[in-house]
Amino acid sequence: MPKLDDIQAIAFDLDGTLVDSVPGLALAAQHMLADLKLNTITNEQVKNFVGNGIDVMLERIFKAINVQPSNEMFSQAKALFNRHYDKVMDVETKLFPHVKQTLKALHDNHYPLALVTNKPAQFLPDLLTSLGIKEYFSLVLGGGDVIKLKPHPAGLYQVMAAFGLFSDQLLFVGDSQNDIMAAKNAHCPTVALSYGYNYGISIATSDPDFLFDDFKDILTLLPHPKADAKK
């Protein structure tokens, strides 16, 4: 287990870590399928499809309903999904317990915070504003902002470059195997949350450095206020 006595910043995943986004994603997908006159899917199915970006989620949805879409149909489905999601995400996406208070505590204690998510970047400004947490993040990276999505470490390398950090100075917090793999690939220490969307599999199987059931437990790992860098 790594020492965390020189953590200078924290980066977070979004869906399944900070927010319960399944209701909004599922509703947009259900509207999309209705528009295409296809069989629908349940919220529980969508929960297991989240984590690799919109394209992969849609591929999993089509597989679940036994449809092999043409390229044209897939493009139409993605456009429909994005249109519906833009309308429902603010209403249907909720913060998990203790997220806002914990982000505020970290921000108030001078930890720079970053967001690294596979969710398309176009949705992030309005969503973070509606959730009341946009002000806490110094850097927000979504799909389209980085060369490769998680589990590739590109997003975390981008955070380290922006904040001027070594890998052991950045803590990454997520809920899925993609998050833990990305952090391990970047040689960053990891915190996993047990309540997230890890494809129906316990996140403990990904061997994170720390595993918590409650988001606020992150505060137990870090000094307050932030310690000065030792490097």
PEPESUL-V986793 format. One record per pair of residues at least 6 apart in sequence whose ideal C-beta (glycine too) atoms are under 6 Angstrom apart, sorted by the first residue. I is the first residue (numbers start at 1). GAP is how many residues later the second one is. Records with the same first field share a line. If there is no record, write none. Layout:
I->GAP ; GAP
This chain:
1->208
2->187 ; 207
4->217
6->163 ; 224
7->164 ; 215
8->157 ; 161 ; 221
9->103 ; 154 ; 161
10->101 ; 103 ; 161
11->103 ; 105 ; 148 ; 161
12->6 ; 103 ; 161
13->104 ; 161 ; 166
14->101 ; 103 ; 105
15->6 ; 35
16->159 ; 180 ; 181
17->157 ; 158 ; 176 ; 179
18->81
19->74 ; 76
20->74 ; 76
21->72
22->21 ; 24 ; 25
23->69
24->64 ; 65 ; 68 ; 69
25->21
26->17 ; 20
27->61 ; 65
28->53 ; 56 ; 57 ; 60
29->32
30->10
31->53
32->45 ; 48 ; 49 ; 52
33->7
35->45
38->27
39->26
41->20 ; 23
45->19
47->150
48->151 ; 152
49->8 ; 11
50->147
51->125 ; 127
53->65 ; 90 ; 96
54->66
58->19
62->7
89->38
90->40
95->36
96->119
98->117 ; 118
99->116
100->33
102->113 ; 114
103->30 ; 33
105->114
107->29
109->115 ; 116 ; 117
110->115 ; 116
111->115
112->26 ; 51
113->23 ; 24
114->25 ; 45
115->22 ; 25
116->25 ; 39
117->25
118->25 ; 31 ; 32
119->23
120->22 ; 23
121->21 ; 23 ; 24
124->16 ; 18
128->6
139->23
141->14
146->8 ; 9 ; 12
147->7
148->6
150->28 ; 32
151->27 ; 30 ; 31
153->29 ; 32 ; 33
156->26 ; 30 ; 32
160->10
167->19 ; 20 ; 21
170->18
171->18
172->11 ; 16 ; 18
173->18
175->18 ; 21
176->22
177->21 ; 29
180->10 ; 26 ; 28
183->7
189->20
190->18 ; 19
191->19 ; 27
192->11 ; 16 ; 19
193->19
194->19
204->7
